[in-house]
Amino acid sequence: MSSKGKVIVLKRLIVGDEDLLVKIYGWGGLMNLFVKDGAVNNYSGVFEPFNLLELTYKQSGEIVVPLDVGSVEYLSYLALEDYERYVWMCNLTNFFLRWIRHYDQQLFNIFLIYLSAKVTNKSVFFLKFKLEVLKTMGLYKDTIFEKDIRHVVKTLEEGPWMLLERIKLSKDMAQKIDSTIEAHLEHSL
């Protein structure tokens, strides 16, 4: 029996000389996709990290096997704009690989929005991304942040994107917010 769903490619490895093992996020959370002969049949571009795929698939235990790719949105091309954009997309992906296991449509949408977004103030938006993920997971509490940074966190959380492009955060402030988020995730999950 086969099913259909949308997934985002997070990571791709060539296994042996011919096959692909692809880490994806979609209907079943974080999953492994095995593409037989994927490296020799020119499927590498389709299963490039950051791409959004609509798959017809079957599941065999822990492994998902694609039967057909209905559509591909090549978000991987956005990473070719410049090195900073590539690093931005990798940071988002690595955060997902580290902390997200189960599927949630809101998390999927947030991840897709940030992967597609062209932002210049990347450190601020990465913090906003993390705050949105915390909120979606039901883990956000302003009390986890020290009193002196709560107003900054509130601005990051609620501020419109145009304002956030202009905000300047000191490295110490950004590091303090980031380490608080990471520590909270470490203790909550």
N, CA, C and O atoms as a DFTB+ gen file, in Angstrom:
756 C
 N C O
     1  1       0.840      -1.183       0.000
     2  2       0.000       0.000       0.000
     3  2       0.884       1.245       0.000
     4  3       1.876       1.305       0.725
     5  1       0.526       2.229      -0.806
     6  2       1.325       3.448      -0.901
     7  2       0.540       4.645      -0.362
     8  3      -0.687       4.620      -0.271
     9  1       1.283       5.684      -0.013
    10  2       0.700       6.939       0.478
    11  2       1.409       8.091      -0.198
    12  3       2.389       7.900      -0.918
    13  1       0.897       9.309       0.044
    14  2       1.455      10.499      -0.583
    15  2       1.599      11.580       0.472
    16  3       0.749      11.701       1.354
    17  1       2.675      12.375       0.392
    18  2       2.872      13.467       1.335
    19  2       4.019      14.372       0.920
    20  3       4.833      14.022       0.066
    21  1       4.067      15.555       1.548
    22  2       5.138      16.516       1.286
    23  2       6.216      16.380       2.336
    24  3       5.939      16.157       3.514
    25  1       7.472      16.521       1.880
    26  2       8.619      16.438       2.779
    27  2       9.653      17.492       2.386
    28  3       9.693      17.965       1.250
    29  1      10.481      17.841       3.361
    30  2      11.634      18.715       3.116
    31  2      12.883      17.863       3.300
    32  3      13.024      17.161       4.301
    33  1      13.778      17.930       2.337
    34  2      15.032      17.192       2.417
    35  2      15.981      17.942       3.349
    36  3      16.242      19.130       3.158
    37  1      16.493      17.238       4.354
    38  2      17.402      17.839       5.320
    39  2      18.860      17.486       5.044
    40  3      19.753      18.315       5.216
    41  1      19.087      16.258       4.617
    42  2      20.451      15.769       4.444
    43  2      20.438      14.629       3.442
    44  3      19.456      13.895       3.341
    45  1      21.547      14.479       2.691
    46  2      21.631      13.396       1.712
    47  2      23.021      12.784       1.747
    48  3      24.028      13.492       1.764
    49  1      23.060      11.465       1.759
    50  2      24.334      10.738       1.742
    51  2      24.319       9.723       0.606
    52  3      23.291       9.110       0.321
    53  1      25.474       9.553      -0.039
    54  2      25.608       8.490      -1.027
    55  2      26.066       7.251      -0.271
    56  3      27.074       7.276       0.436
    57  1      25.312       6.168      -0.430
    58  2      25.601       4.909       0.261
    59  2      26.126       3.933      -0.784
    60  3      25.490       3.701      -1.812
    61  1      27.278       3.377      -0.510
    62  2      27.897       2.529      -1.530
    63  2      28.299       3.423      -2.695
    64  3      28.761       4.544      -2.485
    65  1      28.132       2.951      -3.884
    66  2      28.451       3.767      -5.058
    67  2      27.197       4.223      -5.791
    68  3      27.282       5.079      -6.672
    69  1      26.039       3.676      -5.451
    70  2      24.865       3.885      -6.287
    71  2      23.643       4.433      -5.576
    72  3      22.829       5.113      -6.202
    73  1      23.487       4.162      -4.292
    74  2      22.241       4.472      -3.595
    75  2      22.341       5.775      -2.804
    76  3      23.433       6.259      -2.506
    77  1      21.186       6.322      -2.474
    78  2      21.109       7.530      -1.650
    79  2      20.354       7.213      -0.367
    80  3      19.349       6.503      -0.389
    81  1      20.837       7.736       0.738
    82  2      20.114       7.722       2.000
    83  2      19.831       9.179       2.324
    84  3      20.750       9.984       2.476
    85  1      18.547       9.510       2.430
    86  2      18.132      10.901       2.558
    87  2      17.370      11.076       3.867
    88  3      16.437      10.326       4.152
    89  1      17.764      12.058       4.655
    90  2      17.046      12.406       5.893
    91  2      16.019      13.457       5.493
    92  3      16.360      14.501       4.937
    93  1      14.740      13.157       5.788
    94  2      13.649      14.054       5.401
    95  2      12.797      14.395       6.615
    96  3      12.801      13.681       7.618
    97  1      12.065      15.504       6.502
    98  2      11.089      15.877       7.522
    99  2       9.753      16.063       6.824
   100  3       9.639      16.803       5.847
   101  1       8.735      15.368       7.349
   102  2       7.408      15.466       6.753
   103  2       6.395      14.726       7.585
   104  3       6.498      14.692       8.812
   105  1       5.406      14.126       6.924
   106  2       4.244      13.496       7.559
   107  2       4.587      12.593       8.746
   108  3       3.776      12.465       9.663
   109  1       5.736      11.981       8.753
   110  2       6.100      11.043       9.823
   111  2       7.187      11.591      10.732
   112  3       7.843      10.834      11.448
   113  1       7.380      12.915      10.707
   114  2       8.449      13.515      11.497
   115  2       9.765      13.402      10.764
   116  3       9.828      13.581       9.547
   117  1      10.813      13.106      11.503
   118  2      12.134      12.921      10.931
   119  2      12.249      11.476      10.458
   120  3      12.072      10.546      11.245
   121  1      12.548      11.285       9.158
   122  2      12.555       9.937       8.586
   123  2      13.770       9.726       7.688
   124  3      14.408      10.678       7.238
   125  1      14.072       8.455       7.442
   126  2      15.122       8.075       6.506
   127  2      14.472       7.565       5.230
   128  3      13.571       6.726       5.272
   129  1      14.934       8.076       4.100
   130  2      14.422       7.695       2.784
   131  2      15.553       6.984       2.047
   132  3      16.665       7.504       1.960
   133  1      15.275       5.825       1.531
   134  2      16.271       5.076       0.768
   135  2      15.915       5.122      -0.711
   136  3      14.828       4.703      -1.111
   137  1      16.848       5.640      -1.528
   138  2      16.622       5.752      -2.972
   139  2      17.581       4.796      -3.668
   140  3      18.764       5.094      -3.827
   141  1      17.059       3.647      -4.081
   142  2      17.867       2.628      -4.778
   143  2      18.376       3.202      -6.098
   144  3      17.602       3.743      -6.889
   145  1      19.659       3.080      -6.324
   146  2      20.330       3.578      -7.544
   147  2      20.149       5.082      -7.735
   148  3      20.251       5.573      -8.860
   149  1      19.886       5.810      -6.674
   150  2      19.641       7.259      -6.766
   151  2      20.838       8.068      -7.212
   152  3      20.678       9.104      -7.857
   153  1      22.045       7.612      -6.881
   154  2      23.251       8.355      -7.256
   155  2      23.612       8.159      -8.724
   156  3      24.209       9.046      -9.333
   157  1      23.262       7.018      -9.298
   158  2      23.619       6.753     -10.698
   159  2      22.493       7.113     -11.671
   160  3      22.738       7.229     -12.872
   161  1      21.284       7.288     -11.184
   162  2      20.157       7.628     -12.057
   163  2      19.820       9.109     -12.017
   164  3      18.700       9.506     -12.338
   165  1      20.784       9.923     -11.625
   166  2      20.639      11.385     -11.615
   167  2      19.488      11.892     -10.755
   168  3      18.843      12.880     -11.107
   169  1      19.225      11.230      -9.636
   170  2      18.226      11.712      -8.702
   171  2      18.828      12.616      -7.633
   172  3      18.104      13.135      -6.783
   173  1      20.137      12.806      -7.667
   174  2      20.806      13.606      -6.646
   175  2      20.243      15.019      -6.571
   176  3      20.075      15.554      -5.475
   177  1      19.952      15.625      -7.700
   178  2      19.410      16.983      -7.727
   179  2      18.026      17.082      -7.113
   180  3      17.690      18.081      -6.476
   181  1      17.225      16.045      -7.306
   182  2      15.875      16.027      -6.734
   183  2      15.955      15.914      -5.219
   184  3      15.210      16.579      -4.498
   185  1      16.871      15.063      -4.737
   186  2      16.991      14.822      -3.301
   187  2      18.084      15.681      -2.664
   188  3      18.711      15.282      -1.682
   189  1      18.297      16.851      -3.233
   190  2      19.249      17.822      -2.703
   191  2      18.691      18.432      -1.412
   192  3      17.491      18.695      -1.333
   193  1      19.537      18.662      -0.396
   194  2      19.043      19.305       0.827
   195  2      18.318      20.617       0.528
   196  3      18.700      21.372      -0.366
   197  1      17.273      20.860       1.292
   198  2      16.402      22.040       1.260
   199  2      15.239      21.919       0.276
   200  3      14.316      22.732       0.332
   201  1      15.252      20.936      -0.619
   202  2      14.159      20.812      -1.586
   203  2      12.871      20.342      -0.900
   204  3      12.901      19.580       0.066
   205  1      11.743      20.822      -1.429
   206  2      10.417      20.407      -0.984
   207  2       9.887      19.432      -2.021
   208  3       9.772      19.763      -3.201
   209  1       9.561      18.214      -1.565
   210  2       9.113      17.165      -2.483
   211  2       7.708      16.710      -2.136
   212  3       7.312      16.691      -0.970
   213  1       6.966      16.346      -3.164
   214  2       5.711      15.629      -2.955
   215  2       5.969      14.190      -3.393
   216  3       6.187      13.909      -4.571
   217  1       5.940      13.290      -2.416
   218  2       6.312      11.895      -2.663
   219  2       5.122      10.956      -2.605
   220  3       4.217      11.126      -1.788
   221  1       5.136       9.967      -3.480
   222  2       4.330       8.772      -3.285
   223  2       5.332       7.754      -2.766
   224  3       6.392       7.561      -3.363
   225  1       5.003       7.108      -1.663
   226  2       5.986       6.300      -0.967
   227  2       5.351       5.069      -0.339
   228  3       4.132       4.953      -0.218
   229  1       6.222       4.167       0.052
   230  2       5.801       3.067       0.924
   231  2       6.804       3.035       2.071
   232  3       7.956       3.442       1.920
   233  1       6.352       2.550       3.206
   234  2       7.229       2.499       4.359
   235  2       7.527       1.054       4.695
   236  3       6.637       0.204       4.735
   237  1       8.792       0.800       4.934
   238  2       9.240      -0.541       5.307
   239  2      10.031      -0.409       6.606
   240  3      11.230      -0.131       6.590
   241  1       9.355      -0.609       7.716
   242  2       9.988      -0.426       9.018
   243  2      10.352       1.024       9.241
   244  3       9.495       1.905       9.180
   245  1      11.630       1.273       9.500
   246  2      12.119       2.634       9.755
   247  2      12.457       3.384       8.468
   248  3      12.742       4.581       8.503
   249  1      12.426       2.692       7.344
   250  2      12.862       3.271       6.072
   251  2      11.658       3.568       5.182
   252  3      10.738       2.759       5.061
   253  1      11.689       4.752       4.562
   254  2      10.689       5.150       3.578
   255  2      11.306       4.929       2.199
   256  3      12.455       5.299       1.958
   257  1      10.538       4.328       1.301
   258  2      11.006       4.074      -0.057
   259  2      10.125       4.859      -1.025
   260  3       8.911       4.660      -1.049
   261  1      10.719       5.748      -1.822
   262  2       9.905       6.523      -2.764
   263  2       9.451       5.666      -3.941
   264  3      10.222       4.881      -4.493
   265  1       8.191       5.832      -4.309
   266  2       7.671       5.162      -5.492
   267  2       7.598       6.136      -6.665
   268  3       7.776       5.757      -7.823
   269  1       7.328       7.425      -6.330
   270  2       7.236       8.458      -7.365
   271  2       7.409       9.818      -6.704
   272  3       7.014      10.023      -5.556
   273  1       8.004      10.741      -7.445
   274  2       8.115      12.126      -6.993
   275  2       7.140      12.933      -7.841
   276  3       7.344      13.112      -9.042
   277  1       6.058      13.427      -7.188
   278  2       5.019      14.150      -7.908
   279  2       5.440      15.554      -8.307
   280  3       5.168      15.998      -9.422
   281  1       6.100      16.248      -7.400
   282  2       6.579      17.595      -7.699
   283  2       7.786      17.910      -6.833
   284  3       7.977      17.326      -5.766
   285  1       8.599      18.848      -7.316
   286  2       9.792      19.280      -6.592
   287  2       9.829      20.801      -6.621
   288  3       9.720      21.419      -7.680
   289  1       9.982      21.387      -5.452
   290  2      10.253      22.820      -5.367
   291  2      11.731      22.925      -4.999
   292  3      12.128      22.594      -3.882
   293  1      12.531      23.383      -5.942
   294  2      13.986      23.379      -5.789
   295  2      14.463      24.545      -4.927
   296  3      15.017      25.520      -5.435
   297  1      14.244      24.433      -3.626
   298  2      14.726      25.467      -2.707
   299  2      16.243      25.412      -2.567
   300  3      16.856      26.364      -2.084
   301  1      16.851      24.306      -2.986
   302  2      18.310      24.190      -2.922
   303  2      18.988      25.271      -3.763
   304  3      20.119      25.659      -3.473
   305  1      18.312      25.760      -4.797
   306  2      18.894      26.812      -5.625
   307  2      19.055      28.120      -4.858
   308  3      19.909      28.938      -5.201
   309  1      18.249      28.322      -3.833
   310  2      18.387      29.527      -3.022
   311  2      19.735      29.550      -2.304
   312  3      20.292      30.621      -2.065
   313  1      20.256      28.386      -1.963
   314  2      21.545      28.296      -1.275
   315  2      22.703      28.695      -2.186
   316  3      23.806      28.955      -1.703
   317  1      22.467      28.747      -3.495
   318  2      23.513      29.127      -4.435
   319  2      23.673      30.638      -4.571
   320  3      24.612      31.105      -5.217
   321  1      22.762      31.411      -3.965
   322  2      22.854      32.874      -4.070
   323  2      24.182      33.387      -3.529
   324  3      24.874      34.165      -4.185
   325  1      24.523      32.945      -2.336
   326  2      25.815      33.295      -1.750
   327  2      26.086      32.389      -0.565
   328  3      25.213      31.652      -0.108
   329  1      27.294      32.458      -0.087
   330  2      27.711      31.566       0.987
   331  2      26.907      31.809       2.265
   332  3      26.560      30.857       2.963
   333  1      26.611      33.054       2.573
   334  2      25.830      33.376       3.780
   335  2      24.447      32.741       3.736
   336  3      23.951      32.253       4.752
   337  1      23.829      32.749       2.570
   338  2      22.506      32.129       2.424
   339  2      22.598      30.623       2.650
   340  3      21.731      30.032       3.293
   341  1      23.647      30.010       2.121
   342  2      23.867      28.584       2.324
   343  2      24.037      28.269       3.814
   344  3      23.432      27.324       4.321
   345  1      24.852      29.050       4.507
   346  2      25.089      28.838       5.932
   347  2      23.788      29.021       6.708
   348  3      23.502      28.258       7.631
   349  1      23.001      30.029       6.338
   350  2      21.695      30.285       6.967
   351  2      20.800      29.052       6.855
   352  3      20.213      28.614       7.844
   353  1      20.697      28.497       5.648
   354  2      19.843      27.337       5.411
   355  2      20.376      26.106       6.143
   356  3      19.599      25.303       6.659
   357  1      21.691      25.960       6.188
   358  2      22.297      24.841       6.930
   359  2      22.012      24.966       8.432
   360  3      21.714      23.968       9.087
   361  1      22.100      26.180       8.981
   362  2      21.817      26.388      10.401
   363  2      20.378      26.011      10.741
   364  3      20.130      25.373      11.764
   365  1      19.429      26.401       9.891
   366  2      18.028      26.035      10.108
   367  2      17.867      24.515      10.087
   368  3      17.208      23.935      10.950
   369  1      18.475      23.890       9.097
   370  2      18.382      22.444       8.938
   371  2      19.020      21.713      10.120
   372  3      18.449      20.756      10.642
   373  1      20.189      22.160      10.534
   374  2      20.869      21.514      11.660
   375  2      20.063      21.656      12.949
   376  3      20.028      20.733      13.762
   377  1      19.421      22.796      13.138
   378  2      18.565      22.981      14.313
   379  2      17.416      21.973      14.281
   380  3      17.088      21.368      15.301
   381  1      16.809      21.795      13.110
   382  2      15.727      20.820      12.973
   383  2      16.224      19.408      13.231
   384  3      15.569      18.638      13.934
   385  1      17.366      19.064      12.673
   386  2      17.924      17.724      12.885
   387  2      18.221      17.461      14.360
   388  3      18.091      16.333      14.837
   389  1      18.611      18.486      15.059
   390  2      18.971      18.314      16.468
   391  2      17.760      18.199      17.384
   392  3      17.776      17.398      18.319
   393  1      16.697      18.990      17.136
   394  2      15.635      19.120      18.127
   395  2      14.277      18.573      17.729
   396  3      13.463      18.302      18.611
   397  1      13.997      18.400      16.467
   398  2      12.648      18.020      16.044
   399  2      12.624      16.555      15.627
   400  3      13.461      16.114      14.839
   401  1      11.678      15.815      16.151
   402  2      11.536      14.405      15.814
   403  2      10.172      14.100      15.214
   404  3      10.078      13.329      14.259
   405  1       9.125      14.688      15.754
   406  2       7.756      14.370      15.359
   407  2       7.194      15.448      14.442
   408  3       7.606      16.607      14.490
   409  1       6.249      15.041      13.613
   410  2       5.663      15.949      12.645
   411  2       4.638      16.870      13.293
   412  3       3.829      16.451      14.122
   413  1       4.694      18.117      12.896
   414  2       3.701      19.119      13.264
   415  2       3.578      20.046      12.058
   416  3       4.580      20.583      11.586
   417  1       2.365      20.236      11.560
   418  2       2.163      21.050      10.364
   419  2       2.669      22.483      10.552
   420  3       3.221      23.072       9.622
   421  1       2.483      23.041      11.745
   422  2       2.974      24.402      11.999
   423  2       4.499      24.458      11.943
   424  3       5.064      25.396      11.381
   425  1       5.165      23.461      12.520
   426  2       6.630      23.426      12.461
   427  2       7.102      23.290      11.014
   428  3       8.064      23.939      10.602
   429  1       6.427      22.455      10.259
   430  2       6.750      22.266       8.846
   431  2       6.647      23.607       8.108
   432  3       7.537      23.975       7.342
   433  1       5.545      24.330       8.352
   434  2       5.331      25.615       7.684
   435  2       6.353      26.667       8.109
   436  3       6.857      27.421       7.276
   437  1       6.659      26.715       9.412
   438  2       7.658      27.669       9.904
   439  2       9.006      27.391       9.246
   440  3       9.679      28.308       8.775
   441  1       9.388      26.129       9.218
   442  2      10.654      25.746       8.614
   443  2      10.694      26.149       7.139
   444  3      11.700      26.682       6.670
   445  1       9.634      25.905       6.425
   446  2       9.550      26.247       5.010
   447  2       9.632      27.759       4.786
   448  3      10.315      28.215       3.869
   449  1       8.944      28.529       5.617
   450  2       8.969      29.996       5.499
   451  2      10.388      30.516       5.693
   452  3      10.864      31.341       4.912
   453  1      11.061      30.038       6.729
   454  2      12.411      30.531       7.006
   455  2      13.426      30.043       5.991
   456  3      14.363      30.771       5.664
   457  1      13.264      28.817       5.477
   458  2      14.156      28.348       4.411
   459  2      14.032      29.219       3.166
   460  3      15.026      29.502       2.497
   461  1      12.827      29.636       2.862
   462  2      12.567      30.419       1.654
   463  2      12.860      31.903       1.812
   464  3      13.056      32.612       0.825
   465  1      12.889      32.371       3.061
   466  2      13.017      33.810       3.322
   467  2      14.416      34.320       2.982
   468  3      15.422      33.661       3.246
   469  1      14.448      35.499       2.394
   470  2      15.722      36.168       2.144
   471  2      15.857      37.246       3.202
   472  3      15.205      38.287       3.133
   473  1      16.700      36.988       4.170
   474  2      16.901      37.929       5.273
   475  2      18.366      38.354       5.288
   476  3      19.253      37.587       4.914
   477  1      18.605      39.590       5.727
   478  2      19.982      40.067       5.821
   479  2      20.479      40.032       7.262
   480  3      21.674      39.845       7.495
   481  1      19.597      40.205       8.218
   482  2      19.958      40.211       9.636
   483  2      19.793      38.786      10.180
   484  3      18.912      38.514      10.995
   485  1      20.652      37.901       9.714
   486  2      20.476      36.463       9.946
   487  2      20.524      36.054      11.415
   488  3      19.777      35.164      11.823
   489  1      21.377      36.676      12.214
   490  2      21.469      36.274      13.627
   491  2      20.178      36.594      14.369
   492  3      19.747      35.820      15.223
   493  1      19.562      37.719      14.052
   494  2      18.289      38.099      14.682
   495  2      17.177      37.153      14.230
   496  3      16.375      36.696      15.045
   497  1      17.132      36.866      12.947
   498  2      16.071      35.998      12.428
   499  2      16.238      34.546      12.868
   500  3      15.253      33.819      12.996
   501  1      17.470      34.123      13.099
   502  2      17.679      32.766      13.601
   503  2      17.129      32.654      15.025
   504  3      16.549      31.632      15.394
   505  1      17.313      33.699      15.809
   506  2      16.733      33.707      17.164
   507  2      15.209      33.734      17.090
   508  3      14.536      33.042      17.855
   509  1      14.660      34.537      16.165
   510  2      13.201      34.588      16.000
   511  2      12.671      33.213      15.589
   512  3      11.640      32.766      16.092
   513  1      13.374      32.550      14.677
   514  2      13.009      31.202      14.245
   515  2      12.960      30.251      15.442
   516  3      11.991      29.511      15.613
   517  1      13.992      30.274      16.258
   518  2      14.048      29.399      17.428
   519  2      12.907      29.708      18.401
   520  3      12.316      28.794      18.974
   521  1      12.603      30.978      18.585
   522  2      11.503      31.363      19.482
   523  2      10.166      30.864      18.942
   524  3       9.326      30.384      19.703
   525  1       9.967      30.978      17.623
   526  2       8.727      30.479      17.014
   527  2       8.602      28.966      17.166
   528  3       7.510      28.451      17.407
   529  1       9.712      28.258      17.026
   530  2       9.699      26.804      17.202
   531  2       9.343      26.469      18.651
   532  3       8.515      25.594      18.902
   533  1       9.971      27.166      19.603
   534  2       9.648      26.953      21.016
   535  2       8.164      27.154      21.277
   536  3       7.522      26.345      21.947
   537  1       7.628      28.245      20.738
   538  2       6.213      28.567      20.946
   539  2       5.318      27.487      20.348
   540  3       4.356      27.058      20.985
   541  1       5.619      27.053      19.152
   542  2       4.826      26.024      18.474
   543  2       4.868      24.705      19.237
   544  3       3.876      23.976      19.283
   545  1       6.008      24.403      19.831
   546  2       6.156      23.161      20.582
   547  2       5.539      23.263      21.984
   548  3       5.495      22.277      22.721
   549  1       5.064      24.466      22.346
   550  2       4.466      24.666      23.664
   551  2       5.496      24.774      24.771
   552  3       5.178      24.551      25.939
   553  1       6.735      25.116      24.416
   554  2       7.816      25.187      25.394
   555  2       8.226      26.617      25.755
   556  3       9.081      26.831      26.614
   557  1       7.602      27.591      25.087
   558  2       8.020      28.980      25.318
   559  2       7.458      29.518      26.637
   560  3       6.262      29.415      26.912
   561  1       8.350      30.091      27.439
   562  2       7.983      30.824      28.646
   563  2       8.945      31.996      28.746
   564  3      10.156      31.810      28.620
   565  1       8.438      33.181      28.966
   566  2       9.359      34.318      29.073
   567  2      10.201      34.250      30.348
   568  3      11.239      34.904      30.445
   569  1       9.754      33.458      31.323
   570  2      10.480      33.345      32.582
   571  2      11.797      32.570      32.459
   572  3      12.603      32.588      33.389
   573  1      12.026      31.895      31.339
   574  2      13.306      31.201      31.178
   575  2      14.434      32.199      30.899
   576  3      15.610      31.879      31.074
   577  1      14.068      33.408      30.465
   578  2      15.056      34.440      30.155
   579  2      15.268      35.346      31.365
   580  3      14.337      35.617      32.124
   581  1      16.501      35.806      31.532
   582  2      16.797      36.748      32.599
   583  2      15.989      38.026      32.385
   584  3      15.669      38.383      31.252
   585  1      15.663      38.709      33.479
   586  2      14.813      39.901      33.399
   587  2      15.370      40.971      32.472
   588  3      14.613      41.643      31.771
   589  1      16.688      41.132      32.463
   590  2      17.285      42.204      31.658
   591  2      17.203      41.956      30.153
   592  3      17.438      42.881      29.376
   593  1      16.878      40.744      29.717
   594  2      16.781      40.492      28.270
   595  2      15.363      40.166      27.810
   596  3      15.143      39.964      26.616
   597  1      14.412      40.109      28.712
   598  2      13.036      39.748      28.328
   599  2      12.434      40.718      27.325
   600  3      11.717      40.298      26.417
   601  1      12.712      42.005      27.470
   602  2      12.143      42.978      26.526
   603  2      12.705      42.778      25.113
   604  3      11.998      42.977      24.126
   605  1      13.976      42.384      25.026
   606  2      14.578      42.116      23.720
   607  2      13.954      40.862      23.116
   608  3      13.648      40.831      21.924
   609  1      13.768      39.837      23.931
   610  2      13.152      38.591      23.464
   611  2      11.732      38.860      22.982
   612  3      11.313      38.321      21.958
   613  1      10.996      39.682      23.704
   614  2       9.621      40.017      23.302
   615  2       9.618      40.739      21.949
   616  3       8.763      40.480      21.102
   617  1      10.574      41.640      21.756
   618  2      10.684      42.335      20.466
   619  2      10.998      41.347      19.352
   620  3      10.413      41.421      18.271
   621  1      11.917      40.424      19.609
   622  2      12.255      39.409      18.604
   623  2      11.052      38.530      18.276
   624  3      10.803      38.192      17.119
   625  1      10.324      38.176      19.309
   626  2       9.182      37.276      19.136
   627  2       8.032      37.944      18.393
   628  3       7.435      37.339      17.502
   629  1       7.721      39.180      18.751
   630  2       6.521      39.835      18.219
   631  2       6.790      40.866      17.129
   632  3       5.862      41.295      16.442
   633  1       8.039      41.267      16.964
   634  2       8.360      42.343      16.029
   635  2       8.127      41.969      14.580
   636  3       8.355      40.827      14.180
   637  1       7.667      42.942      13.786
   638  2       7.494      42.683      12.352
   639  2       8.861      42.501      11.673
   640  3       9.878      43.008      12.147
   641  1       8.857      41.786      10.583
   642  2      10.098      41.441       9.895
   643  2      10.890      42.680       9.472
   644  3      12.120      42.673       9.525
   645  1      10.199      43.741       9.054
   646  2      10.925      44.946       8.610
   647  2      11.702      45.568       9.765
   648  3      12.822      46.042       9.578
   649  1      11.107      45.568      10.965
   650  2      11.803      46.086      12.140
   651  2      12.992      45.197      12.491
   652  3      14.064      45.700      12.828
   653  1      12.812      43.893      12.416
   654  2      13.867      42.970      12.784
   655  2      15.071      43.038      11.842
   656  3      16.189      42.713      12.241
   657  1      14.851      43.453      10.617
   658  2      15.969      43.635       9.687
   659  2      16.890      44.767      10.142
   660  3      18.069      44.780       9.790
   661  1      16.365      45.713      10.918
   662  2      17.148      46.885      11.330
   663  2      17.714      46.776      12.741
   664  3      18.561      47.583      13.125
   665  1      17.266      45.802      13.514
   666  2      17.714      45.676      14.902
   667  2      19.177      45.243      14.947
   668  3      19.601      44.353      14.209
   669  1      19.928      45.881      15.817
   670  2      21.315      45.487      16.057
   671  2      21.397      44.869      17.443
   672  3      21.094      45.528      18.438
   673  1      21.800      43.625      17.513
   674  2      22.001      42.941      18.792
   675  2      23.495      42.765      19.015
   676  3      24.232      42.402      18.098
   677  1      23.928      43.023      20.226
   678  2      25.333      42.767      20.539
   679  2      25.555      41.256      20.525
   680  3      24.621      40.475      20.709
   681  1      26.798      40.862      20.307
   682  2      27.107      39.431      20.295
   683  2      26.789      38.797      21.645
   684  3      26.308      37.666      21.711
   685  1      27.063      39.536      22.724
   686  2      26.782      39.006      24.063
   687  2      25.293      38.774      24.267
   688  3      24.893      37.741      24.805
   689  1      24.470      39.728      23.839
   690  2      23.016      39.618      23.995
   691  2      22.486      38.441      23.175
   692  3      21.698      37.634      23.668
   693  1      22.928      38.355      21.918
   694  2      22.484      37.263      21.053
   695  2      22.918      35.914      21.635
   696  3      22.145      34.955      21.630
   697  1      24.145      35.843      22.133
   698  2      24.649      34.601      22.712
   699  2      23.865      34.211      23.962
   700  3      23.581      33.033      24.184
   701  1      23.517      35.208      24.774
   702  2      22.767      34.942      26.009
   703  2      21.381      34.384      25.686
   704  3      20.929      33.432      26.322
   705  1      20.711      34.975      24.702
   706  2      19.380      34.511      24.289
   707  2      19.481      33.108      23.697
   708  3      18.693      32.225      24.036
   709  1      20.456      32.910      22.813
   710  2      20.624      31.618      22.156
   711  2      20.945      30.517      23.151
   712  3      20.364      29.435      23.079
   713  1      21.853      30.770      24.070
   714  2      22.218      29.724      25.032
   715  2      21.063      29.408      25.975
   716  3      20.933      28.271      26.428
   717  1      20.223      30.396      26.278
   718  2      19.041      30.147      27.108
   719  2      18.049      29.242      26.372
   720  3      17.487      28.318      26.960
   721  1      17.840      29.518      25.083
   722  2      16.934      28.689      24.277
   723  2      17.458      27.258      24.195
   724  3      16.708      26.306      24.410
   725  1      18.744      27.106      23.885
   726  2      19.336      25.774      23.757
   727  2      19.277      25.002      25.079
   728  3      18.973      23.809      25.095
   729  1      19.569      25.690      26.184
   730  2      19.524      25.026      27.493
   731  2      18.099      24.593      27.830
   732  3      17.882      23.514      28.382
   733  1      17.126      25.452      27.489
   734  2      15.734      25.120      27.754
   735  2      15.297      23.897      26.940
   736  3      14.610      23.016      27.457
   737  1      15.693      23.849      25.687
   738  2      15.382      22.687      24.855
   739  2      16.051      21.431      25.403
   740  3      15.449      20.358      25.432
   741  1      17.292      21.575      25.834
   742  2      18.033      20.437      26.398
   743  2      17.324      19.847      27.597
   744  3      17.269      18.626      27.746
   745  1      16.783      20.696      28.454
   746  2      16.113      20.220      29.673
   747  2      14.678      19.812      29.442
   748  3      14.117      19.054      30.233
   749  1      14.062      20.306      28.360
   750  2      12.630      20.038      28.128
   751  2      12.386      18.803      27.274
   752  3      11.345      18.158      27.406
   753  1      13.317      18.468      26.411
   754  2      13.099      17.345      25.487
   755  2      13.837      16.102      25.911
   756  3      13.754      15.074      25.237
